[in-house]
Amino acid sequence: MGVFDRLPPMDHLRSEKMCFVQLIIPAESARVAVTYLGELGLLQFKDLNEDKSPFQRIFVNQVKRCAEMARKLRFFSDQINKAGVRSSVRPALEPDIDLEELEARLGEHEHELLEMNTNSDKLQQTYNELLEFKLVLTKAGGILASSHNHATSAERELDENVYDREVDEGNAYLLEQGVHQGSSGNSGVRFVSGIILKSKALAFERMLFRATRGNMLFNQAPAGEPVTDPISGEEVEKTVFVVFFSGEQAKAKILKICDSFGASCYPVPEEMIKQRQIFNEVSARLSDLEVTLDAGIQHRNKALETVGSQLWRWTIMVKKEKAVYDTLNMLNFDVTKKCLVGEGWCPIFAKSQIKDCLQRATFHSNSQVGIIFHEMDTLESPPTYFRTDKFTNAFQEIVDAYGVARYQEANPAVYSVVTFPFLFAVMFGDWGHGICLLLGALVLILCEKKLSSQLGSFMEMAFGGRYVILLMAIFSIYCGLIYNEFFSVPFHIFGKSAYECREKSCSDAHTAGLIKVRDPYPFGVDPSWRGSRSELPFLNSLKMKMSILMGVAQMNLGIVLSYFDARFHGNALDIRYQFIPQMIFLNSLFGYLALLILIKWCTGSQADLYHVMIYMFLDPAGDLGENQLFWGQKELQILLLLMALVAVPWMLFPKPFILKKLHKERFQGHTYRFLGTSEMDPDSEPDSARARHDDFNFGEVFVHQMIHSIEFVLGAVSNTASYLRLWALSLAHSELSTVFYEKLLLLAWGYDSLIVKSAGLVVFAFATAFILLMMETLSAFLHALRLHWVEFMNKFYHGDGYKFKPFSFALLADDED
């Protein structure tokens, strides 16, 4: 291990070093200090009032005020969106205002808007009622005129706007009598006119008939067009009605029924002259109301434009103030009630910046006493903080989706920047498809300023991973050049093929009749393999062995990182009884398999590696025969098998017993220290020696170690097999691409019809775009994700930490109220 010990520390691969700090802030400086810390965004406060409800905290009234102002701002935003007023993106320049002035201004604007809304609603309701009245005058006037013209007949058709009604002889007599009485001025037959929902008209008529025992005549006429309801403000289908009746009791019943059905009754005079007069008056009032409503809308829009020009600025200001007081509620008063005490975590590199902020806060608040800022010791585990940029953030999010790293744990995201897109490309390798992905990634990157605020949820996810897509595309082009596939078509990019026909007559032959005439193809797969009878066996063997080599290499990288983690934290037990036996076990079996693959490739041997690995377990001392690749192979296999068998109990037994021994030595005699002291109870202290001594459970530690050992032994086999998905997905992508090319494009291109060729080209383009570039991309992405989470990261990564969440104003724009 001396080689590893001489390596430089892996500081750039670990989370930032954190320190637990305490702040003692004078009350007059508290708000300014927290505001400056929010602008800096490098201090995570600890809630010292977890046992208190939000209403029991110190600054609850200020939080309520900010919440009320936030409600008013949301009301303004809703009104602006409802009115369709465009608020300026850049707020108008105005002098800074304090919170009290802003609160007063928001109250004035809200009162003004509510008053304008109330007046507008009343005017609109009056306007809708007058529209209904005008409609009732028109339709009911026609009904009344028709009833006058047809009073002598009991069963004749009315005008085309009036429905046909059958009445009995008593009703006919009543109508005739009422008309004559009405015309003579007597109070015999009367009528009620109004308007009702079309869906309620039939039930309304039946109720009137039953209530009056048939002593009424119901006439109706459809409104003809949707009518705006004065109460709900919605456009609905309505019907104008006129009910003829006799007597005061019938009138009272009819009016009650109208009220219960939501019908609106309007007075319509019987004389045509009065009807025209009222119609003209209603029309004049409607014109006046239209002018008044337009003026009110313009005045309201101007008020909303004034508010909208400052809405974004005011919203950010209120959010900041509310965040400041929410943070102050996490602090406690000291015993003198003159200072606030806060605790939290900050990166070590930020201590000087935080001190500068606190000094500025003391100066600007004119405080006589400075703010005390000092570091404290704690038993709590620090949060994890990685400094990322727009390039590395997506890779860090991929790792964090599995679990946030422990404090100072090796960060897999550093390696995932290369390994993740590369494993994706191994499965997706086609440099034609890779160019398509590259163009899409470049569009997202070059237009990132425009696209950042105009995308949906799916595209937003793709936009956030634009640099991941960029690297996946670049590696796909690289692997596609190795596979020599451009939409499944091979090209002679790097020179001529190493094979040629034996004779000119075998120009279309594959394999048979081909001879090797020059050095191997300089880069990637020789184009002559394309379409040959041995293409599939050759590519299967190549990609399967390549998958095993990549899997063994990445798993070894994970185990090596576990060594660096143990070395960094000074855990010699993990190095001796976890790292060393794991390396021995994995490489005794699958490292040896990788070595055999490389030897077979270099020597051109025909040995059967399946036979070698199987009989390494079944018959270790047996003769290898033609499967022997090098001298001393049998002896080496026996040695490796014994080492693998020894590694399993090496992982399982020593560590739990050594931990038990160390624990006993550490706490030997500590429990007796409390004998004879009656002033304190040792069990009352959670961090006392006895409490920590009782926390150790040998059975639990042993079971955990046994599970970990069994998981590694079984996982070494299953994880290696899992890397064969690289071979399977790569083969599936290649064959699917070949099918689309041959069965869609080439088949259509064989016809003489231009329409068939165009259709084949379109179908091929859509199949390539939606199946190969979308579904296959997602499939390869998910498989690469699984290989990193399960096969690679479980060798060293715990992922049970928690993120560093500093108090920062920069994060407020993404927060929702």
C-alpha positions in Angstrom: 0.0 0.0 0.0 3.0 2.3 0.0 2.2 3.3 -3.6 -1.3 4.5 -2.6 0.0 6.3 0.4 2.3 8.5 -1.7 -0.6 9.7 -3.9 -1.8 13.2 -3.3 -5.1 13.6 -1.4 -8.3 13.5 -3.4 -9.6 16.8 -2.0 -11.2 17.8 -5.3 -13.3 14.6 -5.4 -14.8 15.1 -1.9 -17.4 17.5 -0.5 -16.3 20.8 0.9 -15.0 20.8 4.4 -17.7 22.1 6.8 -17.6 23.7 10.2 -20.3 24.2 12.8 -20.5 27.8 13.9 -22.4 29.9 16.4 -23.5 33.5 15.9 -24.4 35.9 18.7 -26.2 38.8 17.1 -27.4 42.0 18.9 -31.2 42.4 18.4 -30.8 45.7 16.5 -28.4 44.1 14.0 -30.3 40.8 13.5 -32.4 41.6 10.5 -29.6 43.3 8.6 -27.1 40.5 9.4 -29.5 37.8 8.2 -30.3 39.8 5.1 -26.6 40.0 4.2 -26.1 36.3 4.9 -29.0 35.5 2.6 -27.3 37.5 -0.2 -24.1 35.6 0.4 -25.9 32.2 0.5 -23.2 30.2 2.3 -24.6 29.5 5.8 -27.2 26.9 6.7 -29.0 27.7 9.9 -30.0 25.1 12.4 -33.5 25.4 13.8 -33.1 25.9 17.6 -36.9 26.1 18.0 -38.0 22.7 16.7 -40.2 22.1 19.7 -42.2 25.3 19.1 -45.1 25.8 16.7 -45.0 28.6 14.1 -47.3 30.7 16.3 -45.0 30.4 19.3 -41.9 31.9 17.6 -40.4 35.3 18.1 -41.2 37.0 14.8 -44.5 35.4 14.1 -46.2 38.8 13.6 -43.7 39.9 11.0 -44.1 36.6 9.2 -47.9 37.1 9.1 -47.5 40.6 7.7 -45.2 39.3 4.9 -47.7 36.4 4.2 -50.5 39.0 3.9 -48.5 41.1 1.5 -47.6 38.0 -0.5 -51.4 37.2 -0.7 -52.1 40.7 -2.0 -49.3 40.3 -4.6 -50.8 37.0 -5.7 -54.2 38.8 -6.0 -52.6 41.5 -8.2 -51.0 38.8 -10.4 -54.3 37.0 -10.8 -56.1 40.3 -11.7 -53.3 41.2 -14.2 -53.5 37.7 -15.9 -57.3 37.8 -15.9 -57.4 41.3 -17.5 -54.7 40.3 -20.0 -52.6 43.3 -19.1 -48.9 42.9 -20.1 -46.6 43.8 -17.2 -43.2 45.0 -18.1 -40.4 42.4 -17.8 -38.0 45.1 -16.5 -39.5 47.0 -13.6 -39.7 50.7 -13.8 -37.0 52.5 -11.8 -38.3 53.8 -8.5 -36.6 54.8 -5.3 -36.2 52.0 -2.7 -39.0 51.7 -0.2 -39.1 50.0 3.1 -41.5 47.3 4.2 -43.9 49.6 6.0 -44.3 51.9 3.0 -44.7 48.9 0.7 -47.4 47.4 3.0 -49.3 50.7 3.0 -49.0 51.0 -0.8 -50.2 47.4 -1.3 -53.2 48.1 0.9 -54.1 51.2 -1.1 -53.8 49.4 -4.4 -55.9 46.4 -3.1 -58.6 48.7 -1.7 -58.7 50.6 -5.0 -58.9 47.4 -7.1 -61.5 45.8 -4.9 -63.7 48.9 -5.1 -63.3 49.1 -8.9 -64.1 45.4 -9.1 -67.2 45.8 -7.0 -68.5 48.8 -9.0 -67.7 47.0 -12.2 -69.5 43.9 -11.1 -72.6 45.9 -10.1 -72.6 47.8 -13.4 -72.1 44.6 -15.3 -75.0 42.9 -13.4 -77.2 45.9 -14.2 -76.2 45.8 -17.8 -77.0 42.1 -18.1 -80.3 42.7 -16.4 -81.2 45.4 -18.8 -80.2 43.1 -21.7 -82.6 40.5 -20.4 -85.3 43.2 -19.9 -84.8 44.3 -23.5 -85.1 40.7 -24.7 -88.2 40.2 -22.6 -89.8 43.4 -24.0 -89.2 42.1 -27.5 -90.3 38.5 -27.0 -93.1 39.1 -24.5 -94.5 42.0 -26.6 -94.8 39.6 -29.5 -96.6 37.1 -27.3 -99.0 39.8 -26.0 -99.7 41.1 -29.5 -100.3 37.5 -30.7 -102.7 36.9 -27.8 -104.7 40.0 -28.7 -105.0 38.9 -32.3 -106.0 35.4 -31.5 -108.2 35.8 -28.4 -111.4 34.7 -30.2 -109.9 31.3 -31.1 -109.1 28.6 -28.5 -106.8 26.6 -30.7 -104.9 28.5 -33.3 -101.2 28.8 -34.1 -99.3 31.8 -32.7 -96.4 33.6 -34.4 -93.4 31.6 -35.5 -91.6 32.8 -32.3 -94.3 31.4 -29.9 -94.7 27.7 -29.1 -98.1 26.0 -29.7 -100.1 25.2 -26.5 -103.3 23.2 -26.1 -105.7 24.6 -23.6 -109.1 23.3 -22.5 -112.4 25.2 -22.9 -112.1 26.9 -19.5 -108.7 28.3 -20.3 -109.9 29.6 -23.7 -112.8 31.3 -22.0 -110.4 32.7 -19.3 -108.0 34.2 -21.9 -110.9 35.7 -23.9 -112.4 37.2 -20.8 -109.0 38.5 -19.6 -108.2 40.2 -22.9 -111.5 42.0 -22.9 -111.2 43.0 -19.3 -107.6 44.1 -19.8 -108.5 46.2 -22.8 -111.4 47.7 -20.8 -109.1 48.5 -17.8 -110.7 46.0 -15.4 -108.5 43.8 -13.1 -109.6 40.4 -14.4 -106.9 38.4 -16.2 -103.3 39.5 -15.5 -99.9 38.2 -16.7 -96.4 37.9 -15.4 -93.5 38.1 -17.9 -89.9 37.1 -17.4 -87.0 34.9 -18.5 -85.8 31.5 -17.2 -83.2 28.9 -18.1 -84.2 26.8 -21.0 -83.4 23.5 -19.1 -85.9 24.5 -16.4 -88.7 25.7 -18.6 -90.6 22.4 -18.8 -90.5 21.7 -15.0 -91.4 25.4 -14.4 -94.5 25.1 -16.6 -95.6 21.8 -14.8 -95.2 23.4 -11.4 -97.2 26.4 -12.4 -100.0 24.2 -13.8 -100.2 22.2 -10.6 -100.0 25.2 -8.3 -102.8 27.0 -10.1 -104.7 23.8 -10.8 -104.7 24.6 -14.5 -106.0 28.1 -14.1 -103.2 29.7 -16.1 -102.0 30.0 -19.6 -98.2 29.6 -20.2 -96.6 31.0 -23.3 -92.9 30.9 -24.1 -90.5 32.0 -26.8 -86.8 31.0 -27.1 -84.3 33.8 -26.6 -82.6 32.8 -29.8 -79.0 33.3 -28.7 -77.0 32.7 -25.5 -77.8 35.2 -22.7 -75.3 36.3 -20.1 -76.8 35.5 -16.7 -76.7 38.5 -14.3 -76.0 36.4 -11.3 -73.3 33.9 -12.5 -72.0 35.9 -15.4 -72.0 32.8 -17.6 -73.6 32.6 -21.1 -76.6 30.2 -20.9 -79.6 29.3 -23.1 -82.8 31.0 -21.8 -86.5 31.2 -22.6 -88.8 34.2 -22.3 -92.2 33.3 -20.8 -95.6 35.0 -20.2 -98.0 33.5 -17.7 -101.6 34.6 -17.8 -103.6 34.1 -14.6 -106.4 35.5 -12.5 -106.5 36.5 -8.8 -104.1 37.7 -6.2 -103.5 34.3 -4.7 -102.4 32.9 -8.1 -100.1 35.8 -8.5 -98.4 35.2 -5.2 -98.0 31.5 -6.0 -96.6 32.3 -9.4 -94.1 34.8 -8.1 -92.9 32.4 -5.4 -92.4 29.6 -8.0 -90.5 32.1 -10.2 -88.2 32.9 -7.3 -87.6 29.2 -6.5 -86.7 28.4 -10.1 -84.4 31.3 -10.4 -86.5 33.0 -13.0 -86.2 36.8 -13.5 -89.5 38.7 -13.8 -89.7 42.0 -15.7 -92.7 44.3 -16.0 -94.0 44.6 -19.5 -96.9 47.0 -20.2 -99.8 45.8 -22.3 -100.0 48.8 -24.5 -97.6 48.9 -27.5 -96.9 52.6 -27.0 -95.6 52.1 -23.5 -93.6 49.1 -24.6 -91.8 51.2 -27.2 -91.2 54.0 -24.7 -89.7 51.5 -22.1 -87.7 49.8 -25.0 -86.2 53.2 -26.0 -85.4 54.0 -22.3 -83.7 50.6 -21.8 -81.7 51.0 -25.0 -80.5 54.5 -23.9 -79.5 53.2 -20.5 -77.6 50.3 -22.1 -75.6 52.7 -24.3 -74.8 54.8 -21.2 -73.7 51.7 -19.3 -71.5 50.5 -22.2 -69.6 53.8 -22.1 -69.3 53.7 -18.3 -68.1 50.1 -18.4 -65.5 50.8 -21.0 -64.2 53.8 -19.1 -64.1 51.7 -15.9 -62.1 48.9 -17.7 -59.6 51.4 -19.0 -59.1 53.0 -15.6 -58.7 49.5 -14.1 -56.2 48.5 -16.7 -54.1 51.6 -16.1 -54.1 50.8 -12.4 -53.1 47.2 -13.1 -50.3 48.4 -15.4 -49.0 50.6 -12.6 -48.9 47.7 -10.2 -47.6 45.3 -12.9 -44.6 47.5 -13.6 -43.4 46.9 -10.0 -45.0 43.5 -9.3 -41.8 41.4 -9.8 -39.7 43.8 -7.7 -42.2 43.9 -4.9 -42.7 40.1 -5.0 -38.9 39.5 -4.6 -38.8 42.1 -1.8 -41.6 40.4 0.1 -40.1 36.9 -0.4 -36.8 38.1 0.9 -38.3 39.7 4.0 -40.4 36.6 4.7 -37.4 34.4 4.3 -35.4 36.7 6.7 -38.0 36.5 9.4 -38.5 32.7 8.9 -34.7 32.4 9.4 -34.8 34.7 12.5 -37.5 32.4 13.9 -34.9 29.7 13.9 -32.8 31.7 16.4 -33.1 32.0 20.1 -32.8 34.9 22.5 -30.0 34.7 25.1 -30.6 35.0 28.8 -30.4 38.8 28.7 -33.0 39.0 25.9 -30.8 41.5 24.1 -29.0 39.2 21.6 -30.1 36.4 19.3 -28.2 33.2 19.2 -28.0 31.1 16.0 -26.1 28.0 15.0 -25.5 26.5 11.6 -23.1 25.0 9.1 -20.9 26.7 6.6 -18.0 25.7 4.3 -14.6 26.5 5.8 -13.7 28.6 2.7 -16.7 30.8 3.4 -15.7 31.8 7.0 -13.9 35.0 5.9 -16.8 36.0 3.7 -19.3 35.5 6.4 -17.2 37.6 8.8 -17.1 40.4 6.3 -20.9 40.3 5.9 -21.3 40.4 9.7 -19.0 43.4 10.0 -20.9 45.3 7.3 -24.2 44.4 9.1 -22.8 45.8 12.4 -21.7 49.0 10.6 -24.9 49.6 8.7 -27.1 48.9 11.6 -25.2 51.4 13.8 -24.9 48.8 16.5 -22.7 49.5 19.5 -21.8 45.8 19.9 -20.3 43.6 17.2 -21.6 40.2 16.1 -19.7 37.3 17.6 -18.9 34.5 15.1 -17.0 31.4 16.3 -16.6 27.8 15.5 -18.0 25.0 17.8 -17.6 21.3 18.2 -20.5 19.0 17.6 -21.3 15.3 17.3 -23.7 15.9 14.4 -22.7 14.8 10.9 -22.1 17.8 8.7 -24.1 18.3 5.5 -22.7 17.5 2.0 -21.8 20.4 -0.3 -20.4 20.0 -3.8 -19.6 23.1 -5.8 -21.0 22.5 -9.3 -21.6 24.5 -12.4 -24.0 24.1 -15.3 -21.8 21.4 -16.8 -21.3 19.2 -13.8 -24.7 19.8 -12.1 -26.6 17.3 -14.2 -24.1 14.5 -13.4 -24.3 15.4 -9.7 -28.1 15.2 -9.8 -27.8 11.7 -11.3 -25.8 10.6 -8.3 -27.9 12.5 -5.8 -31.0 10.7 -7.2 -29.5 7.5 -5.8 -28.6 9.1 -2.5 -26.7 12.2 -1.2 -23.1 11.4 -0.4 -21.9 11.2 3.2 -19.8 14.1 4.4 -16.3 13.8 2.8 -17.3 10.7 0.9 -15.8 10.0 -2.5 -18.0 11.6 -5.1 -19.0 9.2 -8.0 -20.1 12.1 -10.1 -16.5 13.0 -11.0 -16.1 9.6 -12.6 -19.6 9.5 -14.0 -18.8 12.5 -16.2 -16.8 10.1 -18.4 -18.1 6.6 -17.5 -21.8 7.4 -17.8 -21.8 8.7 -21.4 -19.3 6.1 -22.4 -21.3 3.2 -21.2 -24.4 4.8 -22.9 -22.4 5.0 -26.1 -21.3 1.4 -25.9 -25.0 0.4 -26.1 -26.0 3.2 -28.5 -22.9 3.2 -30.8 -23.8 4.5 -34.2 -22.0 7.7 -35.5 -25.0 8.6 -37.6 -27.4 8.6 -34.7 -24.7 10.2 -32.6 -24.5 13.1 -35.0 -28.3 13.6 -34.6 -28.0 13.6 -30.8 -25.1 16.0 -31.1 -27.1 18.5 -33.2 -30.0 18.3 -30.7 -27.6 18.9 -27.8 -25.9 21.9 -29.6 -29.3 23.5 -30.2 -30.1 23.2 -26.5 -26.7 24.6 -25.5 -26.5 27.5 -28.0 -30.1 28.6 -27.3 -30.0 28.0 -23.6 -30.9 31.6 -22.7 -34.0 31.6 -24.8 -35.1 28.1 -23.9 -34.5 28.3 -20.2 -38.0 29.9 -19.5 -40.0 28.5 -22.4 -40.0 24.8 -21.9 -42.4 22.2 -20.6 -41.6 19.6 -18.0 -40.2 16.9 -20.3 -38.2 19.4 -22.4 -37.1 21.1 -19.2 -35.6 17.8 -18.0 -33.8 17.4 -21.4 -32.6 21.0 -21.2 -31.2 20.4 -17.7 -29.2 17.5 -19.0 -28.0 19.1 -22.2 -24.3 18.6 -21.4 -25.0 15.0 -20.5 -26.6 14.6 -24.0 -23.6 16.4 -25.5 -21.1 13.9 -24.0 -23.4 11.0 -24.9 -23.5 12.1 -28.5 -19.7 12.6 -28.7 -19.0 9.1 -27.2 -21.7 7.6 -29.5 -19.9 9.0 -32.5 -16.6 7.5 -31.1 -18.1 4.1 -30.5 -20.0 4.2 -33.8 -16.7 4.7 -35.6 -15.3 1.7 -33.7 -18.4 -0.4 -34.7 -18.2 1.2 -38.2 -21.9 1.9 -38.3 -23.6 5.0 -39.9 -27.3 4.2 -39.6 -26.1 0.6 -39.7 -24.1 1.2 -43.0 -20.3 0.6 -42.8 -17.9 3.0 -44.6 -14.2 2.8 -45.6 -13.3 5.8 -43.6 -9.8 4.8 -42.3 -8.6 3.1 -45.4 -9.2 -0.1 -47.4 -10.4 -3.4 -46.0 -7.8 -6.0 -45.1 -9.7 -8.5 -47.3 -10.2 -8.8 -51.0 -11.7 -11.4 -53.4 -9.5 -14.2 -54.5 -10.8 -13.7 -58.1 -12.7 -11.0 -59.9 -15.7 -13.2 -60.2 -16.3 -13.2 -56.4 -16.9 -9.5 -56.2 -20.2 -10.1 -54.3 -19.0 -13.0 -52.2 -18.8 -12.8 -48.4 -16.2 -14.8 -46.4 -15.9 -17.5 -49.0 -13.3 -16.5 -51.6 -12.0 -13.6 -49.4 -8.3 -13.5 -48.5 -6.3 -11.2 -46.3 -4.1 -9.1 -48.5 -3.0 -6.3 -46.2 -2.6 -5.2 -42.5 -5.8 -5.2 -40.3 -8.2 -2.3 -40.7 -6.5 0.6 -38.8 -9.5 1.7 -36.6 -12.6 -0.2 -35.7 -14.4 -3.1 -37.3 -13.4 -4.0 -40.8 -16.2 -3.1 -43.3 -15.9 -6.5 -44.9 -17.6 -8.1 -41.9 -20.8 -6.4 -42.9 -23.2 -8.9 -44.5 -20.9 -11.8 -44.1 -22.0 -15.2 -42.7 -19.8 -14.8 -39.7 -20.7 -11.2 -39.0 -23.1 -12.0 -36.1 -20.9 -14.6 -34.3 -17.9 -12.3 -34.7 -19.7 -9.2 -33.3 -21.3 -11.2 -30.6 -18.0 -12.5 -29.4 -16.3 -9.1 -29.6 -19.0 -7.1 -27.8 -19.6 -9.8 -25.1 -15.9 -10.0 -24.2 -15.7 -6.2 -24.3 -18.6 -5.9 -21.9 -16.9 -8.2 -19.4 -13.7 -6.2 -19.6 -15.5 -2.9 -19.0 -17.5 -4.4 -16.1 -14.5 -5.8 -14.4 -12.6 -2.6 -14.8 -15.4 -0.4 -13.4 -16.0 -2.7 -10.5 -12.3 -2.7 -9.6 -12.5 1.1 -9.8 -15.3 1.1 -7.3 -13.4 -1.2 -4.9 -10.3 1.0 -5.2 -12.4 4.0 -4.3 -13.5 2.2 -1.2 -9.8 2.0 -0.2 -9.3 5.7 -0.7 -12.4 6.4 1.4 -11.2 4.1 4.2 -7.7 5.6 4.0 -9.1 9.2 4.1 -11.2 8.5 7.2 -8.4 6.5 8.9 -10.3 3.2 8.9 -7.6 0.5 8.8 -10.1 -2.3 9.5 -12.0 -1.6 6.2 -8.7 -1.7 4.3 -7.5 -4.9 5.8 -10.7 -6.8 6.1 -12.8 -5.4 3.3 -10.8 -3.8 0.6 -8.1 -6.5 0.3 -10.3 -9.6 0.4 -12.8 -8.0 -2.0 -10.0 -7.2 -4.5 -8.7 -10.8 -4.1 -12.1 -12.4 -4.6 -13.2 -10.3 -7.6 -9.9 -10.6 -9.5 -9.3 -14.2 -8.6 -12.3 -15.1 -10.6 -13.4 -12.3 -13.0 -10.1 -10.5 -13.2 -8.6 -13.8 -14.3 -11.4 -14.1 -16.9 -10.5 -10.7 -18.2 -6.9 -11.7 -18.4 -7.8 -14.8 -20.4 -9.8 -12.7 -22.8 -6.8 -10.4 -23.4 -4.4 -13.3 -23.9 -6.8 -15.0 -26.3 -7.1 -11.8 -28.3 -3.3 -11.2 -28.4 -2.4 -14.8 -29.3 -5.3 -15.7 -31.5 -5.9 -18.9 -29.5 -9.0 -21.1 -30.2 -9.4 -21.9 -26.5 -12.9 -22.2 -25.1 -13.1 -19.8 -22.2 -16.5 -21.2 -21.1 -14.8 -24.6 -20.6 -11.9 -23.1 -18.8 -14.0 -21.1 -16.2 -16.5 -24.0 -15.6 -13.8 -26.6 -15.0 -11.8 -24.3 -12.9 -14.4 -25.0 -10.2 -15.5 -28.5 -11.2 -12.0 -30.0 -11.9 -9.3 -27.6 -10.8 -6.5 -30.2 -11.2 -7.8 -31.6 -14.5 -5.8 -31.4 -17.8 -6.7 -28.3 -19.8 -5.6 -29.8 -23.1 -6.1 -27.5 -26.1 -7.7 -24.8 -23.8 -4.4 -24.0 -22.2 -3.4 -20.5 -23.1 0.0 -20.2 -21.2 2.5 -22.2 -19.2 1.5 -22.7 -15.6 -2.2 -22.0 -16.2 -3.4 -24.9 -14.2 -1.3 -24.1 -11.1 -2.4 -20.5 -11.3 -6.0 -21.4 -11.5 -5.7 -23.6 -8.3 -4.0 -20.7 -6.5 -6.6 -18.2 -7.6 -9.4 -20.6 -6.5 -7.9 -21.1 -3.1 -7.4 -17.3 -2.7 -11.1 -16.7 -3.6 -12.1 -19.3 -1.0 -9.9 -17.7 1.7 -11.2 -14.2 0.9 -14.8 -15.1 1.9 -14.1 -15.8 5.6 -11.6 -13.1 5.6 -14.4 -10.6 4.8 -16.8 -12.2 7.2 -15.2 -13.1 10.6 -12.3 -10.8 11.6 -13.9 -7.4 11.5 -16.9 -8.0 14.0 -14.6 -9.7 16.6 -11.9 -7.0 16.3 -14.6 -4.3 16.7 -15.9 -6.1 19.8 -12.3 -6.3 21.3 -11.6 -2.6 20.5 -14.9 -1.6 22.1 -14.2 -3.5 25.3 -10.7 -2.0 25.6 -11.9 1.5 25.0 -14.6 1.4 27.6 -12.9 -0.9 30.2 -13.5 0.5 33.6 -15.4 3.6 32.4 -18.7 2.4 33.9 -17.3 2.2 37.4 -16.4 5.8 37.3 -19.9 6.7 38.3 -20.0 4.6 41.5 -20.3 6.6 44.7 -21.6 9.8 42.9 -25.2 10.4 43.6 -25.3 13.8 42.0 -25.9 12.6 38.5 -27.4 9.7 36.7 -25.1 8.3 34.0 -28.0 7.2 31.9 -29.4 10.7 31.8 -26.5 11.9 29.6 -27.1 10.7 26.0 -23.4 10.9 25.1 -22.1 9.4 28.3 -19.7 6.4 28.3 -22.3 4.0 29.5 -24.8 5.1 26.8 -22.2 4.6 24.1 -21.1 1.3 25.6 -24.6 0.0 25.5 -25.0 1.1 21.9 -22.6 -1.6 20.7 -24.4 -4.8 19.7 -22.1 -7.5 18.6 -24.9 -9.7 17.1 -26.1 -6.8 15.0 -22.6 -5.9 13.8 -22.0 -9.6 12.9 -25.2 -9.9 11.0 -24.5 -6.7 9.1 -21.1 -7.9 8.2 -22.4 -11.3 7.1 -25.1 -9.6 4.9 -22.4 -7.3 3.4 -20.1 -10.3 2.6 -22.8 -12.5 1.1 -24.0 -9.5 -0.9 -20.6 -8.9 -2.3 -19.9 -12.6 -3.2 -23.2 -13.0 -4.9 -23.0 -9.5 -6.4 -19.6 -10.2 -8.0 -21.3 -12.8 -10.1 -24.5 -11.0 -10.8 -22.9 -7.7 -11.4 -20.5 -9.1 -13.9 -23.4 -10.8 -15.7 -25.3 -7.5 -15.6 -22.6 -5.8 -17.6 -23.5 -8.1 -20.5 -26.4 -5.7 -21.1 -23.8 -3.6 -22.9 -23.5 -6.4 -25.4 -27.2 -7.1 -25.6 -28.3 -3.5 -26.1 -25.6 -2.7 -28.6 -26.5 -5.8 -30.7 -30.2 -4.9 -30.4 -29.6 -1.3 -31.5 -27.5 -2.4 -34.5 -29.9 -5.1 -35.7 -32.9 -2.8 -35.3 -31.1 -0.1 -37.3 -30.2 -2.7 -40.0 -33.9 -3.8 -40.2 -35.1 -0.2 -40.7 -32.4 0.4 -43.3 -33.0 -2.7 -45.4 -36.7 -3.3 -45.0 -37.8 0.3 -45.2 -35.3 2.4 -47.1 -33.7 -0.1 -49.5 -37.0 -1.9 -50.2 -38.8 1.3 -51.1 -35.8 2.5 -53.1 -36.0 -0.6 -55.3 -39.3 0.7 -56.8 -39.4 3.1 -59.8 -42.3 5.1 -58.3 -41.3 8.4 -56.7 -44.2 8.2 -54.3 -43.1 4.9 -53.0 -39.5 6.1 -52.6 -40.7 9.3 -50.8 -43.0 7.2 -48.5 -40.2 4.8 -47.7 -37.9 7.7 -46.8 -40.5 9.4 -44.6 -41.3 6.1 -42.7 -37.6 5.4 -42.3 -37.0 8.9 -40.9 -39.9 8.6 -38.5 -38.8 5.2 -37.3 -35.3 6.4 -36.8 -36.4 9.5 -35.0 -39.0 8.1 -32.7 -37.7 4.5 -32.1 -33.9 4.7 -32.4 -33.3 8.3 -31.3 -36.0 8.5 -28.6 -36.9 5.1 -27.3 -33.5 3.6 -27.7 -31.9 6.6 -26.2 -34.1 6.4 -23.2 -33.5 2.7 -22.9 -29.7 3.0 -23.1 -29.8 5.9 -20.6 -31.7 3.9 -18.0 -29.4 0.8 -18.4 -26.3 3.1 -18.0 -28.0 4.5 -14.9 -28.6 1.1 -13.4 -24.9 0.1 -14.1 -23.7 3.1 -12.2 -26.2 2.9 -9.3 -26.1 -0.9 -8.7 -22.9 -2.3 -10.1 -20.4 0.6 -9.6 -21.6 2.7 -6.7 -22.5 0.0 -4.3 -18.8 -1.0 -4.1 -17.9 2.1 -2.1 -20.8 4.6 -2.0 -23.1 4.8 1.1 -25.3 7.7 -0.1 -26.9 8.3 3.3 -25.9 11.9 3.8 -28.0 15.1 3.5 -27.5 18.1 1.3 -26.2 21.5 2.4 -29.1 23.9 2.1 -27.9 27.4 2.8 -30.1 30.4 3.4 -29.9 32.1 0.1 -31.9 34.6 -1.7 -30.8 33.2 -5.1 -33.0 30.1 -4.4 -36.2 32.2 -3.8 -37.0 32.6 -7.5 -37.6 28.8 -7.7 -39.7 28.5 -4.6 -43.4 28.4 -4.7 -45.5 30.0 -2.0 
